[in-house]
Amino acid sequence: MEALYLLVPLSVATVFGALWVYFRASDDGQFDDLVGPALRVLQDDDTTHNPS
């Protein structure tokens, strides 16, 4: 029973911490373009770049 006095506040704090991280990432634009990077991987680019 005494463990619940520690575990319940820790679990509530963990949930609020995870929500804070999620909304912080959302505000910073982390989830703005989820399709673009996946499509860029599939684009075939056979050009060679000569750095000379």
C-alpha positions in Angstrom: 0.0 0.0 0.0 2.8 2.4 0.8 4.3 1.8 -2.7 1.2 3.3 -4.2 2.0 6.7 -2.5 5.1 6.8 -4.7 4.0 5.0 -7.8 0.7 6.9 -8.5 2.3 10.4 -8.5 5.3 9.1 -10.5 2.9 7.6 -13.2 0.9 10.8 -13.3 4.1 12.8 -13.7 5.3 10.5 -16.4 2.0 10.9 -18.4 2.1 14.6 -18.1 5.8 14.6 -19.1 5.0 12.5 -22.2 2.1 14.8 -23.1 4.4 17.8 -22.7 7.0 16.3 -25.0 4.4 15.4 -27.6 2.8 18.9 -27.7 6.2 20.5 -27.7 7.3 18.5 -30.7 3.9 19.3 -32.4 4.4 23.1 -31.8 7.9 22.9 -33.2 6.6 21.4 -36.5 7.9 17.9 -36.0 4.7 16.4 -37.6 4.1 18.9 -40.3 5.1 16.8 -43.3 4.9 13.0 -42.7 4.6 12.0 -46.4 7.3 14.1 -48.0 10.4 12.3 -46.6 8.9 8.9 -47.4 8.3 9.9 -51.0 11.8 11.4 -51.4 13.3 8.0 -50.5 11.5 6.4 -53.4 12.6 9.0 -56.0 15.2 7.7 -58.4 18.1 10.1 -58.8 20.7 8.6 -61.1 22.7 11.8 -61.7 26.3 11.9 -60.6 27.8 14.9 -59.0 31.4 15.8 -59.8 32.8 18.0 -57.1 35.6 19.2 -59.4 
